[in-house]
Amino acid sequence: MKQVCQSYRTGEVQTIEVPSPAAAEGGVLVRTRASLISPGTEKALVDESRASLLRRAARKPQVIKSLVGQALTQGLSAARDRVESKLDSWVPLGYSSSGEVVAVGRNVHDLAPPSRVACAGTGYAVHGELAWAPRNLCTPLPDTVSFEQGAFVALGAIAMQGVRQARVHLGETVGVIGLGLVGQLTVGLLRAAGCRVLATDLLASRRRLAEGAGAGAVGAERFAQAARQATDGHGADAVIVAASGSSDSIVRSAAEACRRKGRVVIVGAVPMNLPRGPFYDKELELALSMSYGPGRYDPDYEERGIDYPYSLARWTEGRNMSAFIQLLAEGRLDVDRLITARYDIEHAERAYADLENPAADSIATIFRYPRPDAQVLAETRVEPPHRPAASAPLRVGVIGAGAFATSTLLPATRSCRSIRMVAVATATGRSATTTAERFSMDYCTCEPRELLADSSIDAVLILTRHHLHAAQVVEALEAGKHVFVEKPLALTIEELADIRSAMDRAADRLVLTGHNRRFSPAAEALRAHFAERCGPMTVCYRVNAGPLPDDHWVCSERNGGRWLGEGSHFVDFAACLVGQAPSSVLAARTGSKGHSWTVTLRFPDGSTASILYCDTGPASLPKERCEAFADGKAAVLDDFRSLRLWGPHQTRTIRLGGEKGHRAEMEAFASMLLGQSPPPISAADQLAIAEATILCVHSHRLGRWLAVGRPVEE
């Protein structure tokens, strides 16, 4: 299918071919009939991407800091791969559209083909022939509302939330600063609410357009004076700032136009260096409007479909969208007059070029989609142009291509001469296309089952989010594929049981969990140092994991939280040093957010390991430190960069460079599948290590030791 994207490297806008998305759980697959360019937001995005790389980097100091940290801990090669991964990506454009439902995912019961819907959301309501959108970001579209009108839904919800934040009442005088698309819609909503509207913009053509909707319009220099004249000297009851700019004069003008105890609402992107004088003298209220309304940026609401209680959040973003569409259906808003241009999707480059032309004065540009349904739906895979890749004995498919996969694991896999990556399946078409082009794959798709049904593929790499791993491992084994799955193998004991059963049924298929640290040069040196030990080993592993935002997907309950997401790395490394899987665990969860853990492991030979996983340490402290003791020997590993070894008669230090074993891990996977070497870790030990990690959660809850391989008794 065709989709409008922008090259992150060059800023160039193109209509590219991408595989059609799947009807994933919790959402609907929509055949787009119309989509709307947001001239302010999308022009700003295009302008930003066309700036020089140095200029873009200067605007994001945290990204630079993160890259420097990665270069210091993992080497320049890893940092370079991360940059290249970002630069090679396509950025999807568009976030407001309408169309017809062609398929629904699981847990969606109130929509069915061929329902008409309006859709919103960056990355969802894209400029593309097909789009998948979560249920809470879709609203039914009545037959009396055209697809072009419905395509205004996201911008309409933004304008509506701004009006709600202003708490307007019948008969009030409300000012609007900025008469772009959101400003024009704000004028229409205020008029529909029975308000008198005074509006301003730098462009006379936009002021005239607002006058056509019943507003009084004046130049910016006369705005405050006109507000007082229209209200017997009092000033506007509220002013909504729908403009964007870099000058403090915009907010100052809003404050000066307000009456005493009036209200200023910020919708556009303007500086917040507020002038104290007018706000203090008039006791003005200031409110910011967050996009479409409550629920925006909340993954529980937007992605997982958990609605807010009606009585507590009357106007969520979904209900704002629905109310806007209802006003269109009742004929109380006229958006057709705002459409300044229409383009077929194939001519997207020209549409965005017009945004750059001041003479065009674009307010609302509509994309049309004339292609037949059947042709679009049939395009579940795309064969991107690429450089021919060298042949290899193993043909591998990749499921999932997030930041870690594209910056670290796939480059490591590409360097393995025994493996040829032939296909990739990701949730979005542009991600699939980007990955296939960068790694010279034969085809890409949004349907993992395409890869599982491909008889030429020997194995799959499962690199998706954590909550998907277990089911995908089972499905891949049942399809007769060997499996590499990035940690964690599973999130629950029940999922682990399903994997164990699938392994038993597919006994000739091999599975390797992505615990790369056991393949590192440090692990090899440590095993050699303790190779002839007779007594038990003591391992102390400290992990300064550092904080993550609360809304980061790794922290979510759905993905198991931070310990289940990363903890098996350290359980596995301890097991690697001891040479056997843990037999029992004791764990406690600490920290203000519950992301820090203290874990003790026992092993059958009497060895023990303690793991301190902490998210509250300083960034200046290296991430990992592992100490090991046995038979009069000791070792201290600092962040996989330095290893110091103590023996009975000598001490030596090995400089390692931060290599954590990703390339060696993929070489071992290939060697295992080709029968050149035995599995580096048995299936039984992999399952036991995964179980020990999961049991930590139960041990914390129950407050006692739990044995690996035994049912958890409450």
Residue pairs with C-beta under 8 A, 6 or more apart in sequence:
1 17
1 18
1 19
1 20
1 128
1 129
1 130
1 371
1 376
1 379
1 429
2 15
2 16
2 17
2 18
2 128
2 129
2 345
2 346
2 371
3 15
3 16
3 18
3 92
3 126
3 127
3 128
3 129
3 429
3 430
4 13
4 14
4 15
4 92
4 93
4 94
4 126
4 127
4 128
4 345
4 348
4 367
5 13
5 14
5 16
5 18
5 90
5 91
5 92
5 93
5 430
6 12
6 13
6 14
6 45
6 46
6 49
6 90
6 91
6 93
7 14
7 49
7 90
7 91
8 49
8 86
8 87
8 88
8 89
8 90
8 91
9 87
9 88
10 49
10 50
11 46
11 49
11 50
11 51
13 46
13 93
13 348
13 349
13 352
14 348
14 349
15 345
15 346
15 347
15 348
15 349
16 90
16 430
16 433
17 379
17 382
17 384
17 433
18 128
18 382
18 428
18 429
18 430
18 432
18 433
18 444
19 379
19 380
19 381
19 382
19 429
19 432
19 433
19 444
19 445
19 446
19 447
20 129
20 130
20 376
20 377
20 379
20 380
20 429
20 446
21 29
21 130
21 131
21 132
21 427
21 428
21 429
21 446
22 29
22 132
22 427
22 446
22 447
23 29
23 102
23 103
23 104
23 105
23 132
24 105
24 132
24 427
25 105
25 106
25 107
26 105
26 106
26 107
26 108
26 134
26 135
26 303
26 304
26 305
27 104
27 105
27 108
27 124
27 132
27 133
27 134
27 135
27 137
27 138
28 101
28 103
28 104
28 105
28 108
28 111
28 115
28 117
28 132
28 133
28 135
28 138
29 101
29 102
29 103
29 104
29 105
29 130
29 131
29 132
30 97
30 99
30 100
30 101
30 102
30 117
30 119
30 130
30 131
30 132
30 133
30 138
31 99
31 100
31 101
31 102
31 129
31 130
31 369
31 373
31 376
31 377
32 97
32 98
32 99
32 127
32 128
32 129
32 130
32 131
32 369
33 98
33 99
33 100
33 147
33 368
33 369
34 97
34 98
34 99
34 146
34 147
34 148
34 150
34 151
34 366
34 367
34 368
34 369
35 94
35 96
35 97
35 98
35 125
35 126
35 127
35 128
35 151
35 366
35 367
35 369
36 94
36 96
36 97
36 151
36 152
36 154
36 155
36 364
36 365
36 366
36 367
37 94
37 127
37 351
37 352
37 355
37 362
37 364
37 365
37 366
37 367
38 95
38 96
38 154
38 155
38 181
39 180
39 181
39 355
39 362
39 363
39 364
39 365
40 180
40 181
40 182
40 244
40 268
41 95
42 93
42 94
42 352
42 355
43 352
43 355
43 356
44 244
44 269
45 91
45 93
46 352
46 355
48 56
49 56
49 91
53 87
57 63
57 64
67 79
67 82
67 83
68 79
69 619
70 78
70 79
70 82
71 78
71 79
72 658
73 622
73 623
73 639
73 640
73 641
73 658
74 658
74 659
74 660
75 657
75 658
75 659
78 407
78 408
81 407
81 408
81 411
82 403
82 407
82 408
84 407
84 438
85 403
85 406
85 407
85 438
88 434
88 437
88 438
89 430
89 431
89 434
90 430
90 431
90 433
90 434
91 430
92 122
92 123
92 126
92 127
92 128
92 428
92 430
93 126
93 127
94 125
94 126
94 127
94 128
94 367
95 120
95 121
95 122
95 123
95 124
95 125
95 126
95 154
96 119
96 120
96 125
96 151
96 152
96 153
96 154
96 155
97 118
97 119
97 125
97 126
97 127
97 131
97 151
98 116
98 117
98 118
98 119
98 141
98 147
98 148
98 149
98 150
98 151
98 153
99 116
99 117
99 119
99 131
99 147
99 369
100 113
100 114
100 115
100 116
100 117
101 111
101 112
101 113
101 114
101 115
101 116
101 117
102 113
102 114
102 130
102 373
102 377
103 113
104 111
104 112
104 113
105 132
107 305
108 135
110 135
111 117
111 135
111 138
111 140
115 140
116 140
116 141
116 142
116 143
116 147
116 150
117 133
117 138
117 139
117 140
117 141
117 150
118 138
118 139
118 141
118 150
118 151
118 153
118 321
118 325
119 125
119 131
119 133
119 137
119 138
119 153
120 133
120 137
120 153
120 154
120 157
120 292
120 317
120 321
121 133
121 134
121 137
121 154
121 302
123 428
124 131
124 132
124 133
124 134
124 137
125 131
125 133
125 137
125 154
127 345
127 348
127 367
128 345
128 429
129 345
129 369
129 371
129 376
130 376
130 377
134 302
134 303
134 305
135 305
136 295
136 301
136 302
136 305
136 307
136 316
136 317
136 318
137 302
137 317
137 318
137 321
139 153
139 318
139 321
139 322
139 325
140 322
140 325
141 147
141 150
141 325
142 325
142 329
144 329
145 325
145 328
145 329
148 336
148 339
148 342
148 366
149 328
149 335
149 336
150 325
150 328
151 366
152 185
152 324
152 328
152 335
152 338
152 364
153 321
153 324
153 325
154 292
154 321
155 181
155 182
155 185
156 185
156 189
156 321
156 324
156 325
156 328
156 333
156 335
157 291
157 292
157 293
157 317
157 320
157 321
157 324
158 182
158 185
158 267
158 289
158 291
158 292
159 182
159 183
159 185
159 186
159 188
159 189
159 242
159 267
159 324
160 189
160 293
160 315
160 320
160 323
160 324
161 267
161 289
161 290
161 291
161 292
161 293
161 315
161 317
161 320
162 182
162 186
162 240
162 242
162 265
162 267
162 289
163 186
163 189
163 190
163 193
163 240
164 289
164 293
164 315
164 320
165 265
165 287
165 288
165 289
166 174
166 238
166 240
166 263
166 265
166 287
167 238
167 263
168 174
168 190
168 193
168 195
168 237
168 238
169 195
169 237
170 193
170 194
170 195
171 194
171 195
171 196
172 195
172 196
172 237
172 238
173 195
173 196
173 197
173 198
173 227
173 230
173 231
173 236
173 237
174 190
174 195
174 196
174 197
174 198
174 236
174 237
174 238
174 239
174 240
175 197
175 198
175 199
175 200
175 223
175 227
175 236
175 238
175 239
175 240
175 254
175 257
175 258
176 183
176 186
176 187
176 190
176 197
176 198
176 199
176 200
176 210
176 215
176 239
176 240
176 242
177 183
177 199
177 200
177 201
177 220
177 223
177 239
177 240
177 241
177 242
177 243
177 250
177 253
177 254
178 200
178 201
178 241
178 242
178 243
178 244
178 250
178 268
179 187
179 199
179 200
179 201
179 203
179 206
179 207
179 209
179 210
179 217
179 242
180 201
180 206
180 242
180 243
180 244
180 363
181 338
181 363
181 364
182 242
182 267
182 268
183 199
183 201
183 206
183 210
183 242
183 243
184 206
184 209
184 210
184 213
184 338
184 363
185 333
185 335
185 338
186 240
186 242
186 267
187 197
187 199
187 210
187 213
187 214
187 215
188 213
188 333
188 334
188 335
189 327
189 333
190 197
190 240
191 197
191 213
191 214
191 215
192 327
192 332
192 333
196 216
196 230
197 210
197 214
197 215
197 216
198 215
198 216
198 217
198 218
198 223
198 226
198 227
198 230
198 236
198 257
199 207
199 210
199 215
199 216
199 217
199 218
200 207
200 217
200 218
200 219
200 220
200 222
200 223
200 253
201 207
201 210
201 217
201 220
201 243
202 220
203 361
205 361
206 361
206 363
207 217
207 218
207 219
208 217
209 337
209 338
209 363
210 217
211 217
212 337
213 334
213 337
216 226
216 230
218 226
220 253
223 253
223 257
224 235
224 253
224 256
224 257
227 235
227 236
227 239
227 257
227 258
228 234
228 235
228 257
230 236
231 259
234 259
234 260
235 257
235 258
235 259
235 260
235 262
236 257
236 258
236 259
236 262
237 258
237 259
237 262
237 263
238 258
238 262
238 263
238 264
238 265
239 254
239 255
239 257
239 258
239 262
239 263
239 264
239 265
240 265
240 267
241 250
241 251
241 254
241 264
241 265
241 266
241 267
241 268
241 270
242 267
242 268
243 250
243 268
243 270
244 268
244 269
244 270
245 268
245 269
245 270
245 271
246 271
247 270
247 271
248 271
248 273
248 275
250 268
250 270
250 271
251 264
251 266
251 270
251 271
251 272
251 273
251 274
251 275
252 275
252 278
254 264
255 264
255 274
255 275
255 278
255 279
255 282
255 284
256 278
258 264
258 278
258 282
258 284
259 282
260 282
260 283
261 282
261 283
261 284
261 285
262 282
262 284
262 285
263 284
263 285
263 286
263 287
264 279
264 284
264 285
264 286
264 287
265 286
265 287
265 288
265 289
266 272
266 286
266 287
266 288
266 289
267 289
274 286
278 284
279 286
290 296
290 297
291 297
291 317
292 317
292 320
292 321
293 315
293 316
293 317
293 319
293 320
294 301
294 308
294 313
294 315
294 316
294 317
295 301
295 302
295 307
295 308
295 313
295 316
295 317
295 318
296 302
296 317
297 551
298 551
299 551
299 553
299 556
300 306
301 307
301 308
301 316
301 317
302 317
304 558
307 316
307 318
308 316
315 323
324 333
327 333
328 335
335 364
338 363
338 364
339 363
339 364
339 365
339 366
340 360
340 361
340 362
340 363
340 364
340 365
341 351
341 354
341 360
341 362
341 365
341 366
342 365
342 366
342 367
342 368
343 350
343 351
343 365
343 366
343 367
343 368
344 367
344 368
344 369
344 370
345 367
345 368
345 369
345 371
348 367
351 365
351 367
354 360
354 362
354 365
355 362
355 365
380 445
380 446
380 447
380 450
381 423
381 443
381 444
381 445
381 447
381 450
382 429
382 432
382 433
382 436
382 443
382 444
382 445
383 442
383 443
384 433
384 436
384 437
384 441
384 443
384 444
385 437
386 436
386 437
386 440
386 441
387 440
388 440
389 420
389 421
389 440
389 441
390 417
390 420
391 420
392 417
392 418
392 419
392 420
393 418
393 674
394 418
394 419
394 420
394 458
394 459
394 670
394 673
394 674
395 420
395 422
395 456
395 457
395 458
395 459
396 413
396 419
396 420
396 421
396 422
396 457
396 458
396 459
396 460
396 461
397 421
397 422
397 423
397 424
397 425
397 451
397 452
397 454
397 457
397 459
397 460
397 461
397 481
398 405
398 410
398 421
398 423
398 424
398 425
398 435
398 441
398 451
398 460
398 461
398 463
399 424
399 425
399 426
399 448
399 451
399 460
399 461
399 462
399 463
399 464
399 472
399 476
400 425
400 426
400 462
400 463
400 464
400 465
400 468
401 410
401 424
401 426
401 431
401 432
401 434
401 435
401 463
402 463
402 464
402 465
404 463
404 486
405 463
405 486
406 435
406 438
408 662
409 461
409 463
409 486
409 514
409 662
409 666
410 421
410 435
410 439
412 662
412 663
412 665
412 666
413 419
413 421
413 461
413 666
414 421
414 439
415 663
415 666
416 663
416 666
416 667
416 670
418 667
418 670
418 671
418 674
419 666
419 669
419 670
421 439
421 440
421 441
422 441
422 442
422 443
422 454
422 456
422 457
423 436
423 441
423 442
423 443
423 444
423 445
423 450
423 451
423 454
423 457
424 432
424 435
424 436
424 439
424 441
424 444
424 445
425 432
425 444
425 445
425 446
425 447
425 448
425 450
425 451
426 432
426 435
426 444
426 446
427 446
428 446
429 444
429 446
432 444
432 445
432 446
433 444
435 441
435 444
436 442
436 443
436 444
445 451
448 472
448 475
449 475
451 457
451 460
452 460
452 475
452 476
452 479
452 481
453 479
457 481
458 481
458 482
458 673
459 481
459 482
459 483
459 484
459 669
459 673
460 476
460 481
460 482
460 483
460 484
461 484
461 485
461 486
462 468
462 469
462 472
462 473
462 476
462 483
462 484
462 485
462 486
463 486
464 472
465 553
465 559
466 488
466 491
466 554
466 559
466 560
466 564
466 565
467 491
467 558
467 559
467 560
469 485
469 486
469 488
469 489
469 490
469 491
470 489
470 490
470 491
470 492
470 495
470 496
470 498
470 499
471 495
471 498
472 485
473 483
473 485
473 489
473 490
473 499
473 502
473 511
474 498
474 499
474 502
476 483
477 483
477 502
477 503
477 505
477 506
477 509
477 511
478 502
478 505
478 506
480 506
480 509
481 509
482 509
482 510
482 511
482 673
483 509
483 510
483 511
483 512
484 511
484 512
484 514
484 666
484 669
485 511
485 512
485 513
485 514
486 513
486 514
487 513
487 514
487 515
487 566
487 568
487 569
487 572
488 513
488 560
488 564
488 565
488 567
488 568
488 690
488 693
489 496
489 499
489 513
489 568
489 686
489 687
489 690
490 496
490 498
490 499
490 690
490 694
491 559
491 560
491 564
491 694
492 694
493 691
493 694
493 695
493 712
496 687
496 690
496 691
496 694
499 511
499 687
500 687
503 509
503 511
503 683
503 687
510 672
510 673
510 679
510 683
511 683
511 686
512 665
512 668
512 669
512 672
512 679
512 680
512 681
512 686
513 568
513 572
513 681
513 686
513 689
513 690
514 665
515 568
515 569
515 572
515 573
515 576
515 665
515 681
515 689
516 660
516 661
516 662
516 664
516 665
517 523
517 569
517 572
517 573
517 576
517 640
517 660
517 661
518 572
518 573
518 576
518 661
518 680
518 681
519 661
519 662
519 664
519 665
519 668
519 680
520 640
520 656
520 659
520 660
520 661
520 664
521 656
521 659
521 661
522 637
522 640
522 643
522 656
522 659
523 573
523 576
523 577
523 661
525 643
525 645
525 654
525 656
526 577
526 628
526 635
526 637
526 643
527 576
527 577
527 579
529 633
529 635
529 645
529 647
530 537
530 577
530 628
530 630
530 631
530 633
530 635
532 631
533 630
533 631
533 633
534 631
535 606
535 630
535 631
536 603
536 605
536 606
536 607
536 608
536 630
537 577
537 578
537 603
537 607
537 608
537 628
537 629
537 630
538 607
538 608
538 609
538 628
538 629
538 630
539 574
539 577
539 578
539 607
539 608
539 609
539 610
539 626
539 627
539 628
539 629
540 609
540 610
540 612
540 626
540 627
540 628
541 570
541 573
541 574
541 609
541 610
541 611
541 612
541 624
541 625
541 626
541 627
542 611
542 612
542 614
542 624
542 625
542 626
543 570
543 611
543 612
543 613
543 614
543 623
543 624
544 614
544 617
544 618
544 621
544 622
544 623
544 624
545 562
545 566
545 595
545 613
545 614
545 615
545 617
545 623
546 615
546 617
546 619
546 623
547 615
547 616
548 554
548 555
548 562
548 595
548 615
549 555
550 593
553 559
554 561
554 562
554 565
554 566
555 561
555 562
555 595
559 565
561 594
561 595
562 595
562 613
562 615
563 589
563 595
563 597
563 613
563 693
563 696
563 697
564 693
564 694
564 697
566 613
567 597
567 599
567 611
567 613
567 693
567 696
568 689
568 690
568 693
570 611
570 613
571 582
571 599
571 601
571 611
571 689
571 692
571 693
572 689
573 626
574 582
574 601
574 609
574 611
575 581
575 582
575 601
575 603
575 685
575 689
576 681
577 609
577 626
577 628
578 603
578 605
578 607
578 609
579 605
580 603
580 604
580 605
580 607
580 685
581 603
581 684
581 685
581 688
581 689
581 692
581 708
582 601
582 602
582 603
582 609
582 688
582 689
582 692
582 708
583 602
583 603
583 604
583 707
583 708
583 709
584 601
584 602
584 705
584 706
584 707
584 708
585 599
585 600
585 601
585 602
585 692
585 695
585 696
585 699
585 705
585 706
585 708
586 599
586 600
586 699
586 704
586 705
586 706
587 597
587 598
587 599
587 600
587 695
587 696
587 697
587 699
587 700
588 597
588 598
588 700
589 596
589 597
589 700
590 596
590 597
590 598
591 614
591 615
591 616
592 616
593 615
595 615
596 612
596 613
596 614
596 615
596 616
597 611
597 612
597 613
597 696
597 700
598 610
598 611
598 612
598 613
599 610
599 611
599 612
599 613
599 696
600 608
600 609
600 610
600 611
601 608
601 609
601 610
601 611
601 692
602 608
602 705
603 609
607 630
622 638
622 639
622 641
623 639
624 637
624 638
624 639
624 640
625 636
625 637
625 638
625 639
626 635
626 636
626 637
627 634
627 635
627 636
627 637
628 634
628 635
628 637
629 635
632 647
632 648
633 645
633 646
633 647
633 648
634 645
634 646
635 643
635 644
635 645
635 646
636 643
636 644
637 643
638 644
639 658
640 656
640 658
640 659
640 660
641 655
641 656
641 657
641 658
642 653
642 654
642 655
642 656
643 653
643 654
643 656
644 651
644 652
644 653
644 654
645 651
645 652
645 653
645 654
668 677
668 680
671 677
672 678
672 679
672 680
688 708
688 709
691 708
691 709
692 708
695 706
695 708
695 712
698 706
698 712
699 705
699 706
702 712
702 714
706 712
